[in-house]
Amino acid sequence: MSHPKGMPPRQEGLQVDISKAETIVCENCGNASFIQAYFLKRISAVMSPTGKEAIVPMQVFSCGNCGTIPQNMLEQSGVGQESKIQ
């Protein structure tokens, strides 16, 4: 079986001790719980592969306490500095 370039082979039965994994916390307030949120991107008919306008949801997580979205998620979603869910 071939593996995607740069990806290590999958190890069957590998056990991960999740208690040793890093807990991600809010950059703004230090809270450790997040809620699902979505940015909606409008794709014009000119850019759409179907030739029709489309709305594409982009899932992110926002802090359950202050609403801040982690900066790396903002960068990956192409949203810029919109860091609060209103």
C-alpha positions as CSV (number, residue, x, y, z in Angstrom):
1,M,0.0,0.0,0.0
2,S,1.4,3.4,-0.9
3,H,1.3,6.4,1.5
4,P,0.9,10.0,0.6
5,K,4.2,11.8,0.0
6,G,5.7,12.9,3.3
7,M,3.2,10.9,5.4
8,P,4.5,8.1,7.6
9,P,2.9,4.7,7.3
10,R,-0.1,4.3,9.6
11,Q,0.6,2.0,12.5
12,E,-2.3,-0.3,13.2
13,G,-3.3,-0.6,16.9
14,L,-1.2,2.3,18.0
15,Q,-2.4,3.5,21.4
16,V,-2.3,7.2,22.2
17,D,-2.3,8.4,25.8
18,I,-4.5,11.5,25.4
19,S,-3.7,12.6,28.9
20,K,-0.2,13.4,27.7
21,A,-1.4,15.5,24.8
22,E,-1.2,19.3,25.0
23,T,-4.5,21.1,26.0
24,I,-5.1,24.0,23.8
25,V,-6.2,27.2,25.6
26,C,-7.6,30.5,24.4
27,E,-4.8,33.0,23.4
28,N,-6.9,35.8,24.9
29,C,-8.3,34.5,28.2
30,G,-6.7,31.1,28.9
31,N,-10.0,29.2,28.8
32,A,-9.7,25.6,27.7
33,S,-13.2,25.0,26.3
34,F,-14.2,25.8,22.7
35,I,-17.4,25.7,20.7
36,Q,-18.0,25.0,17.0
37,A,-18.5,28.1,14.8
38,Y,-18.6,28.6,11.1
39,F,-17.4,31.3,8.7
40,L,-19.5,31.3,5.5
41,K,-17.6,32.0,2.3
42,R,-19.5,33.1,-0.8
43,I,-18.0,31.7,-4.0
44,S,-18.9,33.7,-7.1
45,A,-20.3,31.9,-10.2
46,V,-17.2,32.9,-12.1
47,M,-14.9,31.1,-9.5
48,S,-17.2,28.1,-8.8
49,P,-16.5,24.8,-10.6
50,T,-20.2,24.4,-11.2
51,G,-20.7,27.8,-12.7
52,K,-23.2,28.7,-10.0
53,E,-22.8,30.9,-6.9
54,A,-22.1,28.8,-3.8
55,I,-22.0,29.3,0.0
56,V,-19.2,27.3,1.6
57,P,-19.1,26.8,5.4
58,M,-15.7,26.8,7.0
59,Q,-15.7,25.2,10.5
60,V,-13.6,26.9,13.2
61,F,-13.7,26.8,17.0
62,S,-14.3,29.8,19.2
63,C,-13.5,30.2,22.9
64,G,-16.5,29.3,25.0
65,N,-15.7,32.1,27.3
66,C,-14.8,35.2,25.3
67,G,-15.5,34.1,21.7
68,T,-12.0,34.5,20.4
69,I,-11.1,32.3,17.4
70,P,-7.4,31.0,17.5
71,Q,-5.2,33.0,15.2
72,N,-4.0,29.9,13.3
73,M,-7.7,29.1,12.4
74,L,-8.2,32.6,11.1
75,E,-5.2,32.4,8.9
76,Q,-6.1,29.0,7.6
77,S,-9.7,30.1,6.8
78,G,-8.5,33.2,5.0
79,V,-10.7,35.5,7.2
80,G,-8.0,37.9,8.4
81,Q,-8.4,39.7,11.7
82,E,-12.1,38.9,12.4
83,S,-11.5,37.3,15.8
84,K,-14.9,37.6,17.6
85,I,-18.1,35.9,16.9
86,Q,-20.8,38.6,17.2
